[in-house]
């Protein structure tokens, strides 16, 4: 699933401001009681009919929506500049305007909160920060909309829907790329031409990878042996960690790993320590991109498109490698990229190595704030955007090119020959639409494209879909039981977590520059001591409680 950033961060003083600007609204949703009838009269009692719920109809009236993507890296393409969003703007009368984050998402959101001027939609990570905004009375619950607008309830697993509920029992988050089956794109991509020219050597273990990268550096001095993507977010580095530990479910975001029924410091985890030493060695020997901590996603894409990367790993390599594969193969049929089974340390079970994870709630979520003039209308759009019509537009464009009409079930697009003959153009289209996929419907998309792609020859299939079926979906770990473990930021545990995070971000960068293995390990030991000294044990205990609560929900207890 795609990427990261702290959502809805704010300071305690900001929340004090909120408490002053948030007032009581309406009558709390209570309908007026029907008037009492004349008891004892001879007149028959008149039945009072309940008014039928009205449903917002997209396209009837103009709907203006503001959206804030709470990631430093996020930039929304201008709505209406492409044929699909122009069609939505004209036919559904929906216009979405981005509130730019200026490259500093946390600071921008804090400013909006303090001013009381929030966007209609905030799109970013789930978790404790969402709960903080809910407790401040800033979010709109979706419960009254779920039956009126059926797509989310239709496609989301009931267990996942229950796990979305906040402590007050209501649902405030519209999930993105939710699913009921394994999915995800994390993994390892290899430059096809370079690999073949070097004799297609074995590329399975960490030892194989190291040897291969050394050969690449020697034979292709202008090529980057190993590209990490945005290492400051863990891209590439987390995939290295996955190679050294079985059943690794992206524990880096918690700075902790499970041990028995407890959570313990990640700095003492043997697999993590080995991975840090390995990554530092690659960096030190210039087998890894030297701007791993500073580069932008556009720069990574450019390097991939130029074919100047030998091996590439990240949490979402298929999106970027798909575009690059299209660019390279258009010029040279023997060029391009392919994926390999996840790299693993020799002796570990390769089928228990997970370069990425999935959970039934998906990647992140959209929330609707009380600043929205018509929150139900906003929800109606999101529900349509996640349904079969909206997802078909996002994935395959307007009717008439890659698809024309639907099958007898009323939802499955009838794909045209251009899906097969112009697959590179389709791949480029999907890459451009990716930033607009705020409420992706994994089950619908994967079922539809999977059935059709299975009828095509290998060279006719969409690059991303092919490797999803061949490798990535088979090698993502189910981390549903480990979601939403974070404490509230203003709590004692939350304050300790933030201190631990500051230590984590610093040491992750420092270890990459370690001059020796011993220096890297010493940095980890110090980070462990510093983290425990800020009260991290209470955070670990809190994690364990939330983890076991998740396990109980999954079991239906």
TORBA-288678 format. One record per residue (C-alpha): z, y, x. Coordinates in steps of 0.001 Angstrom, whole numbers, padded with zeros to 6 digits, always signed. Each point is the difference from the previous one (the first is absolute). Layout:
ZYX;...
***
This chain:
+000000+000000+000000;-000506+003658+001609;+002400+001982+001606;+003137+002322+000280;+002141+003084-000322;+003332+001120-001326;-000208+000796-003688;+001836+002765-001767;+002289+000902+002912;+002299+002929-000687;+003320+001314+001043;+003174+000060-002035;-000106+003747-000392;-003378-000324-001676;+001497-002347-002563;+002627+002626-000779;-002826+002385-000784;-001540-002632-002238;+003184-000413-001976;-000201+003692-000850;-003655+000039-001015;-000074-003208-002014;+001157+000541-003541;+000446-002135-003050;-003300-000732-001698;-000768-000513-003678;+002201-002130-002160;+000156-002897+002420;-002801-001790-001814;+002078-000541-003136;-002048+000051-003189;+001407+001752-003064;+001746-002316-002442;-001762-000401-003364;+001601+001894-002865;+002452-001960-002096;-001313-001135-003405;+001791+000687-003277;+002183-003040-000311;+000761-000988-003510;-003024+001738-001574;-002507-001916-002075;-002899+001222+002117;-001491-002609+002309;+000797+000492+003664;-002916+001423+001948;-000858-001827+003205;-000271+002202+003060;-002885-001143+002191;+000382+000264+003746;-002684+002257+001479;-002525-001899+002107;+000159+000688+003700;-002860+002166+001191;-001957-001060+003073;-001399+002527+002430;-003787-000271+000089;-001598+000716+003359;-003106+002140-000378;+001079+001796-003138;+001620+002973+001725;-000055+001235+003615;+002800-001465+002106;+001004+001760+003212;+002182-002071+002370;+001543+001007+003318;+000721-002736+002540;+001997-000054+003219;-000507-002781+002550;+003257-000243+001902;-001339-001212+003330;-000696+002207+002998;-003373-001704+000449;-001136+000229-003621;-002816+002291-001074;-001585-000381-003407;-003791+000338-000268;-000926+002923-002247;-000172-001179-003580;-003485+000349-001486;-001836-000017+003333;-001182-003582-000432;-001896-001480-002916;+002887-002119-001299;+002683+002678-000166;-002654+002428-001291;-000670-002494-002798;+003722-000281-000757;+000238+003775-000021;-002916+000339-002419;+000495-003026-002247;+003786-000373-000002;+000665+003716+000583;+002539-000836+002723;+000277+002242+003049;+002425-000847+002795;+000988+002601+002562;+001778-000879+003216;+003079+001872+001114;-000554-000133+003804;+002882-001218+002159;-001023+001990+003057;+000613-002971+002272;+003757+000188-000626;+000594-001823-003251;+003809+000018+000014;+000291+003724+000661;-002622+000856-002612;+001701-002104-002648;+003377+001526+000786;-001488+003446-000503;-001479-000991-003365;+003298-001515-001121;+001960+003096+000991;-002421+002264-001871;-000031-002257-003044;-003811-000078+000145;-000882-003677+000192;-003420-001592-000484;-000712-002176-003026;-000278-003126+002167;+001722-000853+003264;-001575-002970+001748;+001844-001756+002808;+002595-002608+000886;+002279-001668-002511;+003724-000241+000522;+003144+002038+000390;-001626+003400+000075;-001605-000644-003361;+003446-000874-001324;+001374+003255+001330;-002602+001983-001921;+000670-002091-003087;+003709+000717+000214;-000831+003705+000239;-001871-000266-003304;-003393+000848+001471;-002011-003095-000964;-001548-001170-003265;+000744-003592-001116;-002992-002096-001040;+001671-002363-002466;-001313+001746-003126;-003550-000201+001346;-000239-003625+001090;-000957-001427-003393;-002212+002941-000978;-002083-000236+003167;-000318-003715+000744;-001585-000391+003434;+003060+000133+002258;+001952-002362-002226;-003020-002296-000273;-000657-000346+003728;+003462+000311+001566;+002148-003124+000345;+002999+000235-002415;+002395-000762+002847;-001483+002842+002036;+000294+002314-002986;+003681-000862-000236;+000486+000642+003717;-001445+003490-000473;+002842+000947-002330;+002458+002595+001243;+003778-000385-000446;-000266+001715-003395;-002291-002820-001149;-003125+002159-000209;-003281-000030+001907;-001120+003097+001896;-002452-001382+002564;-003642-000960-000533;-000704-002574+002744;-003058-000067+002235;-001818-003237+000893;+002506-002098-001922;-000763-003703-000149;+001173-003465-000990;-001522-001829+002949;-000370+000285+003791;-002065+002966+001097;-000227+002537+002797;-002207+001019+002897;+002199-000054+003109;-001311-001896+002966;-002133-000129+003122;-003609+001204+000309;-002280-000842+002926;-003185+001666+001243;-002672-002641-000568;-002493+001041+002674;+002546+000306+002802;+001618-003297-000990;-003301-001877+000052;-001085+001578+003279;+003267-001222+001577;-000700-003560-001100;+002082-000103-003198;+003277-000999+001725;+002998-001420-001865;+001921+002811-001672;+003034-001510-001690;+003189+000614+001948;+001577+003048+001587;-000945-001455+003393;-003620-000331-001144;+000024+003601-001200;+001414+001346+003260;-002576-001886+002065;-002817+001178-002267;+001053+003655+000161;+000092-000158+003807;-003561-001323+000090;-001145+002709-002408;+001542+002698+002195;-001753-001417+003067;-003429-000551-001549;-000111+002970-002405;+001824+002938+001621;-001007+002411-002780;+001315-002272-002766;+003569+000107-001322;+001287-003582+000333;+002609+000260-002783;+000029+002672-002706;+003229+000477-001950;-000957+002537-002666;+002991+002323-000666;+002695-001530+002202;+002485+002723-000948;+000044-001652-003432;+000240-003473+001505;-003688-000784-000369;-001067-002643+002495;+003495-000158+001488;+001334-001732-003122;-002846-002497+000183;+001031-000811+003568;+003562-000547-001255;-001295-002389-002649;-001506-002155+002745;+003422-000692+001499;+001963-000988-003113;-000564-002473-002806;+000644+001213-003559;-000064+003640+001075;-000086+002136-003154;-000481+003519+001433;+003676+000470+000836;-000702+002981+002237;+000320+002396-002935;+003661-001006-000333;+000771-000268+003741;+001598-003292-001012;-000776-003699-000400;+001571-002678-002202;+002240-002548+001661;+001370-002559-002412;+001225+001977-003006;+000594+003183+002016;-002118+002786+001476;+000334+000708+003723;-001316+002557+002505;-003671-000392+000890;+000712+001020+003583;+001659-003371+000623;-002782-002004-001601;-001638-002084+002711;-003479+000203-001498;+000215+003772-000239;+001201+000322+003587;-002855-002188+001259;-002531+002034-001950;+001250+003291+001437;-000268-001331+003541;-003511-001292-000746;-001183+003291-001546;+001410+002022+002900;-001816-002274+002426;-003317+000526-001803;+000535+003749+000009;+001127+000085+003619;-003084-001928+001141;-002287+002193-002120;-001003-002945-002159;+001066+002026-003054;-001295+003380-001151;+001885+002664+001924;+000143+002441-002930;+001633-002543-002313;+002822+002371-000954;-002073+003140-000487;-003424-000912-001366;-001168+000632-003554;-001560-002460-002403;-003348+001799+000250;+000048-000512+003750;+000680-003704-000456;-002887-000260-002472;-002336+001745+002426;+000880-002424+002805;-000589-002978-002287;-003322+001421-001209;-001126+000475+003607;+000776-003626+000842;+002338+001126+002787;+002872-002244-001125;+000282-003669+000995;+003029-001033-002103;+001555+001948-002866;+003161-000756-001988;+001739+001896-002783;+001413-000404-003487;-003325+000918-001592;-002808-000699+002470;-002489-001258-002591;-000600+003445-001502;-000832+001625+003345;-001654-002976+001664;-002165-000493-003104;-001530+003446+000423;-000390-000476+003750;-001608-003426-000497;-002512+001573-002349;-000829+002778+002467;-000449-002359+002960;-001978-002728-001761;-002426+002563-001389;-000941+000755+003609;+000380-003496+001441;+000314-003196-002111;+001868-001684+002872;+002687+002693+000092;+002881+000581-002390;+003469-001449-000428;+001668-003198-001183;+003599-001085-000563;+002003-002741+001685;+002991-001983-001204;+003182+001950+000839;+000924-000042+003676;+003214-001938+000672;+002287-000896+002852;-000686-003492+001313;+002341-002522-001591;+000406+001838-003305;-001528-001274-003232;-003143+002096-000500;+000288-000488-003768;+003353+001800-000029;-001288+003093+001795;-000460+002979-002326;-001634+003140+001454;+000618+001662-003340;+001812-000529-003265;-000516+000471-003699;+002346+000274-002915;-000611-000190-003701;+000734+003693-000405;-002773+000843+002449;-000051+002699+002639;+001343+003277-001383;+000208+001834-003331;-000772+003115-002010;+002697+001847-001936;-000473+002680-002635;+002249+003017+000215;+001381+002074-002842;-002147+002856+001238;-002947-001728-001690;-001017+001914-003125;-000954-003238-001777;+001495-002975+001886;-001318-002487-002545;-003540+001212+000631;+000538-000424+003739;+001269-003539-000570;-002983-000708-002249;-002312+000923+002872;+001859-002168+002523;-000065-002917-002430;-003744+000430-000494;-000555+000401+003757;+001774-003346+000627;-001869-001775-002816;-003320-001816+000187;-002139+003093-000654;+001793+002212+002499;+000174-002665+002706;-003680-000900-000443;-000919+003624+000628;+002203+000196+003092;-001237-003267+001478;-003661-000179-001041;-001006+003479-001091;-001800+001134-003128;-001744-002511-002203;-003643-000507+000855;+000019-000544+003748;+002345-002715+001244;+000789-001189-003530;-001638+000285-003394;+001887-000912-003151;+002848-002481-000368;+000310-003709-000675;+001025-001507-003326;+003688+000514+000819;-000567+003734-000258;+001498+000859+003395;-001918-001820+002751;-002856+002101+001418;-003432-001570+000211;-000887+000591+003622;-003569+000884+000939;-002049-001104+003012;+001000+003242+001752;+003542-001369+000339;-001545-002583+002299;-002870+001909+001605;+001852+003286+000575;+003393-001396+000948;+000429+002458+002881;-000499+002950-002312;+002535-001510-002404;+002472-000434+002852;-000392+003655+000961;+000508+001037-003616;+003230-001995-000301;+001331+001501+003228;-000609+003510-001350;+001677-000838-003317;+003067-001529+001651;+002038+003267+000052;-000408+000258-003784;+001364-003475-000700;+003523+001026-001011;+000677-002795-002511;-002094-002892+001269;-000191-003168-002091;-000153-002858+002491;-000304-002818-002530;-002979+001515-001815;-001879+001002+003137;+000597-003220+001933;-000896-002242-002931;-003217+001849-000755;-001353+000360+003511;+001202-003462+001022;-001922-001795-002734;-003199+001851+000777;+000261-000146+003773;+000428-003771-000184;-003570-000233-001343;-001482+001839+003000;-001081-001165+003413;+002389+000939+002824;-002320+002700+001369;-000276+001560-003459;+003730+000362-000639;+002045+003158+000273;+001576-000012+003472;+003492+000826-001193;-000029-002468-002889;-001283-002795+002216;+002813+000354+002512;+002606+000473-002703;-000922-003419-001383;-000413-001600+003405;+003092+001348+001764;+002061+002960-001176;+001099-001241-003435;+001009-003298+001563;+002109+001662+002684;+002072+002643-001813;+003677-000727-000629;+001673+000463-003383;+002641+002679+000599;+000890+000629-003648;+003646-000939+000556;+000290+002645+002735;-001246+003036-001933;+002050+003064-000957;+002908-000654+002337;+000409+003615+001104;+003228+001860-000869;+000061+003416-001671;-000421+002680+002696;+003153+001950-000926;+002184-003112+000011;+002034-001014+003036;-002427-002842+000625;-002962+002327-000482;+001257+002464+002586;+000566-002840+002460;-003495-001308-000729;-001568+003364+000804;+001866+000136+003302;-001193-003533+000763;-003556+001000-000889;+000104+002916+002432;+001076-002409+002738;-002729-002463-001010;-002830+002532+000111;+001091+001186+003432;+000450-003398+001602;-003211-001444-001447;-001976+002649+001871;+002125-000228+003132;-000334-003753+000417;-003780+000221-000032;+000241+002058+003190;+002504-002322+001721;-000999-000655+003608;+001555-003478+000116;+001047-002742-002412;+003627+000571+000977;-000237+003697-000827;-001434-000757-003451;+002811-002452-000771;+002642+002433+001227;-001383+002588-002417;+000364-002464-002865;+003595-000802+000967;+000893+003673+000045;-001750+000560-003324;+002050-002842-001486;+003275+001483+001223;-000932+003504-001137;-001062-001279-003411;+003182-001965-000598;+002053+003011+001112;-001419+002122-002845;+001300-002456-002603;-003015-002255-000381;+002133-003023-000839;+000629+001526-003431;-003748+000296-000444;-000470-003632+000971;+002635-001035-002549;-001709+002146-002640;-003363-001623+000795;+001515-003448-000486;+001381+000874-003431;-003329+001418-001203;-001884-002934+001513;+002102-002524-001906;-000407+002041-003195;-003763-000265+000436;+000262-003728+000510;+001944-000294-003241;-002616+002015-001918;-002790-002149+001373;+001831-003114-001166;+000430+001606-003429;+003772+000212+000262;
***
